[in-house]
Amino acid sequence: MLQMQCLNLAPKFNPLQSPGCSRKFASPIVTQRHKSSIKCSSQSSFSFPNQNKISHNNNKPPYKPLVPLALQDGHALQQSEDDNKPAAAPSFLEVVKRKLNAISHVTRYYAQINIIVSVTSVCFLPVQSLSQVTPAFLMGVLKAVVAQIFMNISLCSLNQICDVEIDKINKPYLPLASGELSMGTGIAICAGSALLSLALAFMSGSPAVLCAVIAWGLTGAAYSVPLPFLRWKSHTFMAPFTLVILMGLILQIPYFIHSQTYLLGKPFEVTGPFVFATAIMSIYAFVNGLLKDLPDVEGDKAFGMQTLCVLLGKEKVLPLCVNMMLLGFGGAVVAGATSTLMISKLVTIIGHIILALMMWLRSRKVDLDNFDSQFGFYMFLWQLNYVEYILIHFLR
């Protein structure tokens, strides 16, 4: 049996004791002279025989010794002295990394990848030979891409600012909904990106680029801002049609004109690849406008959003989207078959058959009760969209 004096010893960890031992010590908060005892056994239990005699002296908080009060199979459960130390503050690099990660979620990196791919691809549609791809041409494409990226960042930020309450239900991991970034930071990103986009578009000297970023900003604001006759995303068909205007028209027409007239110095002429790109991207945009609402039904219902997923249900919207994409791929196969070049026929037909098969197989695995599964299919369609911007160049 181990003895411990109550006044002379600081609360330190005692040596391990074998099962069935009993240890007696005088509690510092016991007002009686006789001692309390703790009996422990291998069953990890203990009792206070004199528990009713314990009282608080002068309303002081009870004494919390570091002596282990429970033993498990003869081994004391030691409390580390480091447990009471505050957690180390994150380093400067960790804070910067966390903030940059939050900003990347606000700006939606996959949407910016789409801007880079789409604007670059459309600008190359009027090119007839490699001799036309000069440094001046590439610089003109770069200016257009950067200006469009900043306006898109502004709209992504605006959308999350307007949807912060809905996102607390649908997407609580987003930085504004979770509080990782303040509302003031979100507004600063939105306003700063819009002003920078307009400045870059004006400095580019291309009227088509300036018109594109202005039209993109106004249409995106009408999509998100909760004002009368606006907030088109809350209406059944205006939400997907807004994306058709953005991705199917604004990303195609102004930048094709910018490349053909401003960079290459040619008169504006409607070509087959341009018509095909506008048509197929409009289908992608409409389907994207429907699929993005699949994981958001719960929050949309709570806030009265009349999306097609809310009205018809996920079970009907998903097959509708798949069939629309299959119809679009079928049209692309027909368009490829009309090409006069054998390489164009082969790449266009085989490429779109592969895309259709991949999308159909992936749609069969979508779990409509699982957020990750639905969002994963939505992101998969974005990846097909990137591939499509490569395939449109083979339709000649």
GUTORVEX-757546 format. One record per atom (N, C-alpha, C): atom name; x, y, z. Coordinates in steps of 0.1 Angstrom, whole numbers. Layout:
N
   atom       X       Y       Z
     CA       X       Y       Z
...
This chain:
396
   atom       X       Y       Z
      N       9     -12       0
     CA       0       0       0
      C       9      12       0
      N       5      22      -9
     CA      13      34     -10
      C       6      45      -2
      N      14      53       5
     CA      10      64      13
      C      14      77       6
      N       6      87       8
     CA       9     100       2
      C       4     111      11
      N      13     119      15
     CA      10     130      24
      C       2     141      16
      N      -7     147      23
     CA     -16     156      16
      C     -10     170      15
      N      -1     174      23
     CA       3     188      23
      C      17     189      17
      N      25     179      18
     CA      39     181      13
      C      41     178      -1
      N      32     170      -7
     CA      34     165     -20
      C      25     173     -30
      N      31     177     -41
     CA      24     183     -52
      C      17     172     -59
      N       6     175     -66
     CA      -1     164     -73
      C       7     159     -85
      N      14     149     -83
     CA      22     142     -93
      C      17     128     -96
      N      22     123    -107
     CA      18     110    -111
      C      25      99    -102
      N      17      90     -96
     CA      23      80     -88
      C      28      68     -96
      N      37      60     -91
     CA      41      48     -98
      C      29      39    -101
      N      31      30    -111
     CA      20      21    -114
      C      18      11    -102
      N       6       7    -100
     CA       2      -2     -89
      C      -5     -14     -95
      N      -4     -24     -89
     CA     -10     -37     -94
      C     -24     -37     -91
      N     -32     -45     -99
     CA     -46     -46     -97
      C     -50     -50     -83
      N     -61     -44     -78
     CA     -66     -47     -65
      C     -60     -38     -54
      N     -51     -29     -57
     CA     -45     -21     -47
      C     -55     -11     -42
      N     -51      -5     -31
     CA     -59       6     -25
      C     -49      16     -21
      N     -52      29     -23
     CA     -43      40     -20
      C     -51      50     -11
      N     -45      54      -1
     CA     -51      63       8
      C     -44      77       8
      N     -52      87       7
     CA     -46     101       8
      C     -56     110      14
      N     -52     120      19
     CA     -61     130      25
      C     -64     140      15
      N     -77     142      13
     CA     -81     152       3
      C     -79     166       8
      N     -74     175      -1
     CA     -72     189       4
      C     -85     196       7
      N     -96     191       3
     CA    -109     199       5
      C    -118     192      15
      N    -112     182      23
     CA    -120     175      33
      C    -119     183      46
      N    -130     186      52
     CA    -130     194      64
      C    -129     185      77
      N    -131     172      76
     CA    -129     163      87
      C    -114     158      88
      N    -111     154     100
     CA     -97     149     102
      C     -95     136      96
      N    -105     127      96
     CA    -102     113      92
      C    -100     114      76
      N     -93     104      71
     CA     -90     103      57
      C    -100      96      49
      N    -100     101      36
     CA    -108      94      26
      C    -100      84      19
      N    -106      74      14
     CA     -99      64       6
      C    -105      61      -7
      N     -97      57     -16
     CA    -102      53     -29
      C     -98      38     -31
      N    -108      30     -34
     CA    -105      16     -37
      C    -107      13     -51
      N     -97       8     -57
     CA     -97       5     -71
      C     -94     -10     -74
      N     -99     -14     -85
     CA     -97     -28     -89
      C     -94     -29    -104
      N     -92     -41    -109
     CA     -90     -43    -123
      C    -102     -40    -131
      N    -114     -38    -125
     CA    -126     -35    -132
      C    -127     -20    -135
      N    -117     -12    -132
     CA    -116       2    -136
      C    -128      10    -129
      N    -130       7    -116
     CA    -141      14    -109
      C    -135      19     -96
      N    -141      29     -90
     CA    -136      34     -77
      C    -148      40     -70
      N    -147      42     -57
     CA    -157      47     -48
      C    -152      56     -38
      N    -160      64     -33
     CA    -157      73     -22
      C    -164      69      -9
      N    -158      62       0
     CA    -165      57      12
      C    -170      69      20
      N    -162      80      20
     CA    -166      91      29
      C    -170     103      20
      N    -178     100       9
     CA    -181     111       0
      C    -190     121       6
      N    -199     117      16
     CA    -209     127      21
      C    -202     137      30
      N    -189     135      33
     CA    -182     144      42
      C    -175     155      35
      N    -174     154      22
     CA    -167     163      14
      C    -175     176      12
      N    -170     187      15
     CA    -176     200      14
      C    -167     210       8
      N    -172     221       3
     CA    -164     231      -2
      C    -161     241       9
      N    -149     245      10
     CA    -144     254      20
      C    -143     268      15
      N    -151     277      20
     CA    -151     291      16
      C    -154     293       1
      N    -163     284      -3
     CA    -168     285     -17
      C    -157     284     -28
      N    -147     277     -24
     CA    -136     275     -34
      C    -139     264     -43
      N    -135     264     -56
     CA    -137     253     -65
      C    -131     241     -60
      N    -136     229     -63
     CA    -130     217     -59
      C    -116     215     -64
      N    -108     209     -56
     CA     -94     206     -60
      C     -93     195     -70
      N     -86     197     -81
     CA     -85     187     -92
      C     -71     182     -92
      N     -68     172     -85
     CA     -54     167     -85
      C     -51     160     -99
      N     -38     159    -102
     CA     -33     152    -113
      C     -31     137    -110
      N     -34     133     -98
     CA     -32     119     -94
      C     -42     111    -101
      N     -39     100    -108
     CA     -49      92    -115
      C     -58      86    -105
      N     -71      87    -108
     CA     -82      81     -99
      C     -87      68    -104
      N     -83      64    -116
     CA     -88      51    -121
      C     -76      43    -127
      N     -77      31    -125
     CA     -66      22    -129
      C     -73      11    -138
      N     -66       9    -150
     CA     -71      -1    -159
      C     -61     -12    -160
      N     -65     -24    -155
     CA     -56     -36    -155
      C     -42     -33    -149
      N     -42     -25    -138
     CA     -30     -22    -132
      C     -22     -11    -137
      N     -27      -4    -148
     CA     -19       6    -154
      C     -27      20    -152
      N     -20      29    -146
     CA     -26      42    -144
      C     -28      50    -156
      N     -39      57    -157
     CA     -42      66    -169
      C     -36      79    -165
      N     -24      82    -171
     CA     -17      94    -167
      C     -23     106    -175
      N     -25     117    -169
     CA     -29     130    -175
      C     -17     138    -179
      N     -15     141    -191
     CA      -4     148    -195
      C      -5     163    -191
      N       7     168    -186
     CA       7     182    -182
      C       5     191    -194
      N       7     186    -206
     CA       6     194    -218
      C      -9     196    -222
      N     -18     188    -216
     CA     -32     190    -220
      C     -38     203    -217
      N     -33     210    -206
     CA     -38     223    -202
      C     -32     234    -210
      N     -22     231    -218
     CA     -15     242    -226
      C     -24     245    -238
      N     -25     258    -242
     CA     -33     262    -253
      C     -26     257    -266
      N     -35     254    -276
     CA     -30     249    -289
      C     -21     260    -296
      N     -11     255    -302
     CA      -1     264    -309
      C      -9     272    -320
      N      -6     285    -321
     CA     -12     293    -332
      C      -7     288    -345
      N     -16     288    -355
     CA     -11     284    -369
      C      -1     294    -374
      N       8     289    -382
     CA      19     297    -387
      C      13     306    -398
      N      21     316    -402
     CA      17     326    -412
      C      14     318    -426
      N      22     309    -429
     CA      20     301    -442
      C       8     293    -441
      N       4     288    -430
     CA      -8     280    -428
      C     -20     289    -430
      N     -20     301    -424
     CA     -31     310    -425
      C     -33     314    -440
      N     -21     317    -447
     CA     -22     321    -461
      C     -28     310    -469
      N     -23     298    -467
     CA     -28     286    -474
      C     -43     284    -473
      N     -47     286    -460
     CA     -62     284    -457
      C     -70     294    -464
      N     -65     307    -464
     CA     -73     317    -471
      C     -73     316    -486
      N     -62     312    -491
     CA     -61     310    -506
      C     -71     298    -510
      N     -71     288    -502
     CA     -81     277    -504
      C     -95     281    -504
      N     -98     290    -494
     CA    -112     296    -493
      C    -115     304    -505
      N    -106     312    -510
     CA    -108     321    -521
      C    -110     312    -534
      N    -103     301    -535
     CA    -104     293    -546
      C    -118     287    -547
      N    -125     284    -535
     CA    -138     279    -535
      C    -148     290    -538
      N    -145     303    -535
     CA    -154     314    -539
      C    -154     316    -554
      N    -142     315    -559
     CA    -140     318    -574
      C    -144     306    -582
      N    -145     294    -577
     CA    -148     282    -584
      C    -139     279    -595
      N    -128     273    -592
     CA    -117     271    -602
      C    -121     264    -614
      N    -131     254    -613
     CA    -135     247    -625
      C    -142     256    -635
      N    -149     267    -630
     CA    -155     276    -639
      C    -144     285    -646
      N    -133     288    -639
     CA    -123     295    -646
      C    -115     287    -656
      N    -114     274    -653
     CA    -108     265    -663
      C    -117     265    -676
      N    -130     265    -674
     CA    -139     266    -686
      C    -137     278    -694
      N    -135     290    -687
     CA    -133     302    -694
      C    -120     302    -702
      N    -109     297    -696
     CA     -97     296    -703
      C     -98     287    -716
      N    -104     275    -714
     CA    -105     266    -725
      C    -115     272    -736
      N    -126     277    -732
     CA    -136     281    -741
      C    -132     293    -749
      N    -127     304    -743
     CA    -123     316    -750
      C    -111     313    -759
      N    -102     305    -754
     CA     -90     302    -763
      C     -94     294    -775
      N    -103     284    -773
     CA    -108     275    -784
      C    -116     283    -794
      N    -125     292    -789
     CA    -133     300    -799
      C    -124     310    -807
      N    -114     315    -800
     CA    -105     325    -807
      C     -97     318    -818
      N     -95     305    -817
     CA     -88     298    -827
      C     -97     292    -838
      N    -110     293    -837
     CA    -119     288    -847
      C    -117     295    -861
      N    -115     308    -862
     CA    -113     315    -875
      C     -99     312    -881
      N     -90     307    -873
     CA     -76     305    -879
      C     -76     294    -890
      N     -70     298    -901
     CA     -70     289    -912
      C     -56     282    -914
      N     -46     289    -909
     CA     -32     283    -911
      C     -24     288    -899
      N     -13     280    -896
     CA      -4     283    -885
      C       3     297    -886
      N       4     301    -899
     CA      11     314    -901
      C       3     326    -895
      N     -10     324    -892
     CA     -18     334    -886
      C     -16     335    -871
      N     -10     324    -865
     CA      -8     324    -851
      C       5     331    -847
      N       4     344    -847
     CA      16     353    -844
      C      16     357    -829
      N      27     362    -824
     CA      27     367    -811
      C      17     377    -808
      N      14     386    -817
     CA       3     396    -815
      C     -10     389    -814
      N     -13     379    -822
     CA     -25     371    -820
      C     -26     365    -807
      N     -16     358    -802
     CA     -16     351    -789
      C     -18     361    -778
      N     -12     373    -779
     CA     -13     383    -769
      C     -28     388    -768
      N     -34     390    -780
     CA     -48     394    -781
      C     -57     383    -774
      N     -54     370    -776
     CA     -62     360    -770
      C     -60     360    -755
      N     -48     362    -750
     CA     -45     363    -736
      C     -52     374    -729
      N     -52     386    -735
     CA     -60     397    -730
      C     -74     394    -728
      N     -80     388    -738
     CA     -94     384    -738
      C     -97     374    -726
      N     -88     364    -725
     CA     -90     354    -715
      C     -90     360    -701
      N     -80     368    -698
     CA     -78     374    -685
      C     -89     383    -681
      N     -94     391    -691
     CA    -105     400    -688
      C    -118     392    -685
      N    -120     381    -692
     CA    -132     373    -690
      C    -131     365    -677
      N    -119     361    -673
     CA    -117     354    -661
      C    -121     363    -649
      N    -117     375    -649
     CA    -120     384    -637
      C    -134     387    -636
      N    -141     389    -648
     CA    -156     391    -647
      C    -163     378    -642
      N    -158     367    -646
     CA    -164     354    -641
      C    -162     352    -626
      N    -150     356    -621
     CA    -147     356    -607
      C    -157     365    -599
      N    -160     376    -605
     CA    -169     386    -599
      C    -183     380    -598
      N    -187     373    -608
     CA    -201     367    -608
      C    -202     355    -599
      N    -191     347    -598
     CA    -191     336    -589
      C    -192     341    -574
      N    -185     352    -571
     CA    -185     357    -558
      C    -199     363    -555
      N    -205     370    -565
     CA    -218     376    -563
      C    -229     365    -561
      N    -228     354    -568
     CA    -237     343    -566
      C    -237     338    -552
      N    -225     336    -546
     CA    -223     331    -533
      C    -228     341    -522
      N    -226     354    -525
     CA    -230     365    -516
      C    -245     365    -515
      N    -252     364    -527
     CA    -267     364    -527
      C    -273     351    -522
      N    -265     340    -522
     CA    -270     327    -518
      C    -265     322    -505
      N    -259     331    -497
     CA    -252     327    -485
      C    -261     319    -475
      N    -274     323    -474
     CA    -283     316    -465
      C    -287     303    -470
      N    -289     302    -483
     CA    -293     289    -489
      C    -281     280    -488
      N    -269     285    -490
     CA    -257     276    -490
      C    -254     271    -476
      N    -260     277    -466
     CA    -258     271    -452
      C    -265     258    -451
      N    -275     256    -460
     CA    -282     243    -461
      C    -276     234    -471
      N    -275     239    -483
     CA    -271     231    -495
      C    -256     229    -495
      N    -248     239    -492
     CA    -233     238    -493
      C    -227     245    -482
      N    -228     240    -470
     CA    -222     247    -458
      C    -207     247    -458
      N    -200     240    -467
     CA    -186     240    -467
      C    -180     252    -475
      N    -189     259    -482
     CA    -184     271    -489
      C    -179     282    -479
      N    -169     289    -483
     CA    -163     298    -473
      C    -171     309    -468
      N    -181     315    -476
     CA    -189     325    -470
      C    -200     319    -461
      N    -205     308    -465
     CA    -216     301    -457
      C    -210     296    -444
      N    -197     291    -444
     CA    -191     286    -432
      C    -185     296    -423
      N    -183     308    -429
     CA    -176     319    -421
      C    -161     319    -423
      N    -156     311    -431
     CA    -142     311    -433
      C    -137     324    -439
      N    -146     330    -448
     CA    -143     343    -453
      C    -155     352    -449
      N    -153     365    -446
     CA    -163     374    -442
      C    -171     379    -454
      N    -183     384    -451
     CA    -191     390    -462
      C    -183     401    -469
      N    -176     409    -460
     CA    -169     420    -466
      C    -158     416    -476
      N    -151     405    -472
     CA    -141     399    -482
      C    -148     395    -495
      N    -159     389    -494
     CA    -166     384    -506
      C    -170     396    -515
      N    -175     407    -508
     CA    -179     418    -516
      C    -167     425    -523
      N    -156     425    -515
     CA    -143     431    -521
      C    -139     423    -533
      N    -139     410    -532
     CA    -135     401    -543
      C    -144     404    -555
      N    -157     405    -553
     CA    -167     407    -563
      C    -165     420    -570
      N    -164     431    -563
     CA    -163     444    -568
      C    -149     446    -575
      N    -139     442    -568
     CA    -125     444    -574
      C    -123     436    -587
      N    -129     424    -587
     CA    -127     416    -600
      C    -135     422    -611
      N    -147     428    -608
     CA    -155     434    -619
      C    -148     446    -625
      N    -142     455    -616
     CA    -136     467    -620
      C    -123     464    -628
      N    -116     453    -623
     CA    -103     449    -630
      C    -107     444    -644
      N    -117     436    -645
     CA    -122     430    -658
      C    -125     441    -668
      N    -133     451    -664
     CA    -137     462    -672
      C    -124     470    -677
      N    -115     472    -668
     CA    -103     480    -671
      C     -94     472    -682
      N     -93     459    -680
     CA     -85     451    -689
      C     -92     450    -703
      N    -105     449    -703
     CA    -112     448    -715
      C    -111     461    -723
      N    -112     472    -716
     CA    -110     485    -722
      C     -96     487    -728
      N     -86     483    -720
     CA     -72     484    -724
      C     -69     475    -736
      N     -77     464    -738
     CA     -74     455    -749
      C     -76     462    -763
      N     -85     472    -763
     CA     -88     479    -775
      C     -98     472    -784
      N    -103     460    -779
     CA    -113     453    -788
      C    -127     456    -783
      N    -135     461    -792
     CA    -149     464    -788
      C    -157     451    -784
      N    -153     440    -791
     CA    -160     427    -789
      C    -157     422    -774
      N    -145     423    -770
     CA    -141     419    -756
      C    -148     428    -746
      N    -149     441    -748
     CA    -155     450    -739
      C    -170     446    -738
      N    -177     444    -749
     CA    -191     441    -750
      C    -193     427    -743
      N    -184     418    -744
     CA    -185     405    -739
      C    -185     405    -723
      N    -176     412    -717
     CA    -175     413    -703
      C    -187     421    -697
      N    -191     431    -704
     CA    -203     439    -699
      C    -215     430    -699
      N    -217     423    -711
     CA    -229     415    -712
      C    -229     403    -702
      N    -217     398    -700
     CA    -215     387    -690
      C    -218     391    -676
      N    -214     403    -672
     CA    -216     409    -659
      C    -231     412    -657
      N    -238     418    -666
     CA    -252     421    -665
      C    -260     409    -664
      N    -258     399    -673
     CA    -266     387    -673
      C    -264     379    -660
      N    -251     378    -656
     CA    -248     371    -643
      C    -255     378    -631
      N    -255     391    -631
     CA    -261     398    -620
      C    -276     396    -620
      N    -283     396    -632
     CA    -297     393    -633
      C    -300     379    -628
      N    -290     370    -630
     CA    -292     356    -626
      C    -292     354    -610
      N    -285     363    -603
     CA    -283     361    -589
      C    -289     371    -580
      N    -290     384    -584
     CA    -294     394    -575
      C    -309     394    -572
      N    -312     394    -559
     CA    -327     393    -555
      C    -334     406    -556
      N    -337     410    -568
     CA    -345     422    -570
      C    -357     419    -579
      N    -367     428    -579
     CA    -379     425    -587
      C    -375     423    -602
      N    -381     412    -607
     CA    -379     408    -621
      C    -366     402    -624
      N    -357     401    -613
     CA    -344     395    -615
      C    -343     382    -607
      N    -331     378    -603
     CA    -329     365    -597
      C    -335     354    -605
      N    -331     354    -618
     CA    -336     344    -627
      C    -333     329    -623
      N    -324     327    -614
     CA    -321     314    -610
      C    -332     307    -602
      N    -341     315    -597
     CA    -352     310    -589
      C    -364     306    -598
      N    -363     309    -611
     CA    -374     306    -620
      C    -371     293    -627
      N    -382     286    -630
     CA    -380     272    -636
      C    -371     271    -648
      N    -375     279    -658
     CA    -367     278    -671
      C    -357     289    -673
      N    -358     300    -665
     CA    -349     311    -667
      C    -335     307    -662
      N    -334     299    -653
     CA    -321     295    -648
      C    -313     288    -659
      N    -318     277    -665
     CA    -310     271    -676
      C    -308     280    -688
      N    -318     288    -691
     CA    -317     297    -703
      C    -307     308    -700
      N    -305     312    -688
     CA    -295     322    -685
      C    -281     316    -688
      N    -279     303    -684
     CA    -266     297    -687
      C    -264     295    -702
      N    -275     293    -710
     CA    -274     293    -724
      C    -269     306    -730
      N    -274     317    -724
     CA    -270     330    -728
      C    -255     332    -725
      N    -251     328    -713
     CA    -237     330    -709
      C    -228     321    -717
      N    -230     308    -715
     CA    -220     298    -721
      C    -222     295    -736
      N    -235     296    -740
     CA    -237     292    -754
      C    -236     304    -764
      N    -239     316    -759
     CA    -238     328    -768
      C    -227     337    -765
      N    -226     342    -752
     CA    -216     352    -749
      C    -202     347    -750
      N    -200     334    -747
     CA    -187     329    -748
      C    -183     325    -762
      N    -193     325    -771
     CA    -190     321    -785
      C    -189     333    -794
      N    -200     341    -795
     CA    -202     351    -805
      C    -191     362    -804
      N    -191     369    -792
     CA    -181     381    -792
      C    -167     377    -794
      N    -163     365    -789
     CA    -149     361    -790
      C    -145     356    -804
      N    -155     351    -811
     CA    -153     347    -825
      C    -151     360    -833
      N    -159     370    -830
     CA    -158     383    -837
      C    -145     389    -834
      N    -141     389    -821
     CA    -128     395    -817
      C    -117     388    -824
      N    -117     375    -826
     CA    -106     369    -832
      C    -106     371    -847
      N    -117     370    -853
     CA    -118     371    -868
      C    -116     385    -873
      N    -122     395    -866
     CA    -121     409    -871
      C    -110     417    -865
      N    -108     416    -852
     CA     -98     425    -845
      C     -84     419    -846
      N     -83     406    -844
     CA     -70     400    -843
      C     -65     396    -857
      N     -73     390    -866
     CA     -70     385    -879
      C     -72     395    -890
      N     -80     406    -887
     CA     -83     416    -897
      C     -92     412    -908
      N    -100     402    -906
     CA    -109     397    -916
      C    -123     403    -914
      N    -132     403    -925
     CA    -146     407    -923
      C    -153     396    -916
      N    -163     399    -908
     CA    -171     389    -901
      C    -178     379    -910
      N    -176     367    -908
     CA    -182     356    -916
      C    -186     344    -908
      N    -199     340    -909
     CA    -204     329    -902
      C    -198     316    -908
      N    -192     307    -900
     CA    -186     295    -905
      C    -193     283    -899
      N    -191     271    -905
     CA    -197     259    -900
      C    -193     256    -886
      N    -180     256    -883
     CA    -175     253    -869
      C    -181     262    -859
      N    -182     275    -863
     CA    -188     285    -854
      C    -202     282    -850
      N    -210     278    -860
     CA    -224     275    -858
      C    -225     262    -849
      N    -217     252    -853
     CA    -217     240    -845
      C    -213     242    -831
      N    -203     250    -828
     CA    -198     253    -815
      C    -209     260    -807
      N    -216     269    -813
     CA    -227     277    -806
      C    -238     267    -802
      N    -242     258    -811
     CA    -253     249    -809
      C    -250     239    -798
      N    -238     232    -799
     CA    -235     221    -790
      C    -232     227    -776
      N    -226     239    -775
     CA    -223     245    -762
      C    -236     250    -755
      N    -246     254    -763
     CA    -259     258    -758
      C    -266     246    -751
      N    -264     234    -757
     CA    -270     222    -751
      C    -263     219    -738
      N    -250     220    -738
     CA    -242     217    -726
      C    -246     227    -715
      N    -248     240    -719
     CA    -252     250    -709
      C    -265     247    -703
      N    -275     244    -711
     CA    -289     241    -706
      C    -289     229    -697
      N    -282     219    -700
     CA    -281     207    -692
      C    -274     210    -679
      N    -263     218    -680
     CA    -256     222    -668
      C    -265     230    -658
      N    -273     238    -664
     CA    -283     246    -656
      C    -293     238    -649
      N    -296     226    -654
     CA    -305     217    -647
      C    -297     208    -637
      N    -286     203    -641
     CA    -278     194    -632
      C    -273     200    -620
      N    -270     213    -620
     CA    -264     220    -609
      C    -274     220    -597
      N    -287     219    -600
     CA    -297     220    -590
      C    -300     206    -583
      N    -295     195    -589
     CA    -297     182    -583
      C    -294     181    -568
      N    -282     186    -564
     CA    -278     184    -550
      C    -285     195    -541
      N    -292     205    -547
     CA    -296     216    -539
      C    -311     217    -537
      N    -318     205    -539
     CA    -332     205    -538
      C    -337     209    -524
      N    -331     204    -513
     CA    -335     207    -500
      C    -335     222    -497
      N    -324     228    -499
     CA    -323     243    -497
      C    -332     251    -506
      N    -333     247    -519
     CA    -342     254    -528
      C    -357     253    -524
      N    -361     242    -519
     CA    -375     241    -514
      C    -377     250    -502
      N    -367     250    -493
     CA    -368     258    -481
      C    -370     273    -484
      N    -363     278    -495
     CA    -364     292    -498
      C    -373     295    -510
      N    -381     285    -514
     CA    -391     288    -524
      C    -386     289    -538
      N    -375     283    -541
     CA    -369     283    -555
      C    -376     273    -563
      N    -382     278    -574
     CA    -390     270    -583
      C    -382     264    -594
      N    -371     256    -591
     CA    -363     250    -601
      C    -370     237    -606
      N    -366     233    -618
     CA    -372     221    -623
      C    -370     209    -615
      N    -359     208    -608
     CA    -357     197    -598
      C    -367     197    -587
      N    -371     209    -582
     CA    -381     210    -572
      C    -394     206    -577
      N    -398     210    -589
     CA    -411     208    -594
      C    -413     194    -599
      N    -403     188    -606
     CA    -405     175    -612
      C    -398     164    -603
      N    -388     167    -596
     CA    -381     157    -588
      C    -368     153    -595
      N    -359     149    -588
     CA    -346     145    -593
      C    -347     133    -603
      N    -357     124    -599
     CA    -358     111    -607
      C    -362     114    -622
      N    -369     125    -624
     CA    -372     129    -638
      C    -362     138    -645
      N    -356     146    -637
     CA    -347     156    -643
      C    -334     150    -648
      N    -329     140    -640
     CA    -316     133    -645
      C    -318     126    -658
      N    -328     118    -660
     CA    -330     112    -674
      C    -332     122    -685
      N    -339     133    -681
     CA    -341     144    -691
      C    -327     150    -696
      N    -318     152    -686
     CA    -305     158    -689
      C    -297     148    -698
      N    -297     135    -694
     CA    -290     125    -701
      C    -295     124    -716
      N    -308     124    -717
     CA    -314     123    -731
      C    -310     135    -739
      N    -311     147    -733
     CA    -307     159    -741
      C    -293     158    -746
      N    -284     154    -737
     CA    -270     153    -741
      C    -268     142    -752
      N    -275     131    -751
     CA    -274     121    -761
      C    -279     126    -774
      N    -289     134    -774
     CA    -294     141    -786
      C    -284     150    -792
      N    -277     158    -783
     CA    -267     167    -788
      C    -255     159    -794
      N    -251     148    -788
     CA    -240     140    -793
      C    -244     134    -807
      N    -257     130    -807
     CA    -261     124    -820
      C    -261     135    -831
      N    -265     147    -828
     CA    -263     158    -838
      C    -249     160    -842
      N    -240     159    -833
     CA    -226     161    -836
      C    -221     150    -845
      N    -225     138    -843
     CA    -221     127    -852
      C    -226     129    -866
      N    -238     134    -867
     CA    -244     137    -880
      C    -236     148    -887
      N    -233     159    -879
     CA    -225     170    -885
      C    -211     165    -889
      N    -205     156    -881
     CA    -192     151    -885
      C    -193     143    -898
      N    -204     136    -900
     CA    -205     127    -912
      C    -206     136    -925
      N    -210     148    -923
     CA    -211     157    -935
      C    -198     164    -939
      N    -188     162    -931
     CA    -175     169    -933
      C    -169     163    -946
      N    -161     171    -953
     CA    -155     167    -965
      C    -141     160    -963
      N    -136     162    -951
     CA    -123     156    -947
      C    -124     144    -939
      N    -117     133    -943
     CA    -118     120    -937
      C    -114     121    -922
      N    -103     128    -919
     CA     -99     129    -905
      C    -109     136    -897
      N    -116     146    -902
     CA    -127     153    -895
      C    -138     144    -892
      N    -142     136    -902
     CA    -152     126    -900
      C    -149     116    -889
      N    -137     110    -890
     CA    -134     100    -880
      C    -133     106    -866
      N    -126     117    -864
     CA    -124     123    -851
      C    -138     127    -845
      N    -146     134    -853
     CA    -158     139    -848
      C    -168     128    -845
      N    -169     118    -854
     CA    -179     107    -851
      C    -174      99    -840
      N    -162      94    -840
     CA    -157      85    -830
      C    -157      92    -816
      N    -152     105    -817
     CA    -150     112    -804
      C    -164     114    -797
      N    -174     118    -804
     CA    -187     120    -798
      C    -194     107    -794
      N    -191      96    -801
     CA    -197      83    -797
      C    -191      79    -783
      N    -178      82    -782
     CA    -171      79    -769
      C    -176      87    -758
      N    -178     100    -761
     CA    -183     109    -750
      C    -197     105    -746
      N    -206     101    -756
     CA    -219      97    -753
      C    -219      84    -744
      N    -211      75    -748
     CA    -210      63    -740
      C    -205      65    -726
      N    -195      73    -725
     CA    -190      76    -711
      C    -200      83    -703
      N    -207      92    -708
     CA    -218     100    -701
      C    -229      90    -697
      N    -233      82    -706
     CA    -244      73    -703
      C    -240      63    -692
      N    -228      57    -693
     CA    -224      48    -682
      C    -223      55    -669
      N    -217      67    -669
     CA    -216      74    -656
      C    -229      78    -650
      N    -239      81    -658
     CA    -252      84    -653
      C    -259      73    -646
      N    -256      61    -651
     CA    -262      49    -644
      C    -257      47    -630
      N    -246      53    -626
     CA    -240      51    -613
      C    -244      62    -603
      N    -252      72    -608
     CA    -256      84    -599
      C    -265      79    -589
      N    -262      82    -576
     CA    -271      80    -565
      C    -278      93    -561
      N    -291      94    -564
     CA    -298     106    -562
      C    -300     110    -547
      N    -296     101    -538
     CA    -296     104    -524
      C    -283     107    -518
      N    -273     108    -527
     CA    -259     111    -522
      C    -254     124    -529
      N    -250     133    -521
     CA    -246     146    -526
      C    -233     145    -534
      N    -223     137    -530
     CA    -211     136    -537
      C    -213     129    -551
      N    -222     120    -551
     CA    -225     113    -564
      C    -231     122    -574
      N    -241     131    -569
     CA    -247     140    -578
      C    -238     151    -583
      N    -230     156    -573
     CA    -221     167    -577
      C    -210     162    -586
      N    -206     149    -584
     CA    -196     143    -592
      C    -200     141    -606
      N    -212     138    -609
     CA    -217     137    -622
      C    -218     151    -629
      N    -222     161    -621
     CA    -222     175    -626
      C    -208     179    -630
      N    -198     176    -622
     CA    -184     179    -625
      C    -179     171    -637
      N    -184     159    -639
     CA    -180     151    -650
      C    -185     157    -663
      N    -196     163    -663
     CA    -201     170    -675
      C    -193     182    -678
      N    -187     189    -668
     CA    -178     199    -671
      C    -165     194    -678
      N    -161     182    -674
     CA    -149     177    -681
      C    -152     173    -695
      N    -164     168    -698
     CA    -168     165    -712
      C    -168     178    -720
      N    -172     189    -713
     CA    -173     202    -719
      C    -159     207    -724
      N    -149     204    -716
     CA    -136     208    -720
      C    -131     200    -732
      N    -135     187    -733
     CA    -131     179    -744
      C    -138     184    -757
      N    -150     188    -755
     CA    -158     193    -767
      C    -152     205    -773
      N    -146     213    -766
     CA    -139     225    -771
      C    -127     221    -780
      N    -122     209    -778
     CA    -111     204    -787
      C    -117     197    -800
      N    -128     190    -798
     CA    -135     183    -809
      C    -140     193    -819
      N    -145     205    -815
     CA    -151     214    -825
      C    -142     218    -835
      N    -129     217    -833
     CA    -119     222    -843
      C    -117     212    -854
      N    -122     200    -852
     CA    -121     189    -863
      C    -133     190    -873
      N    -143     198    -870
     CA    -154     199    -879
      C    -151     210    -889
      N    -146     205    -900
     CA    -142     215    -911
      C    -149     212    -924
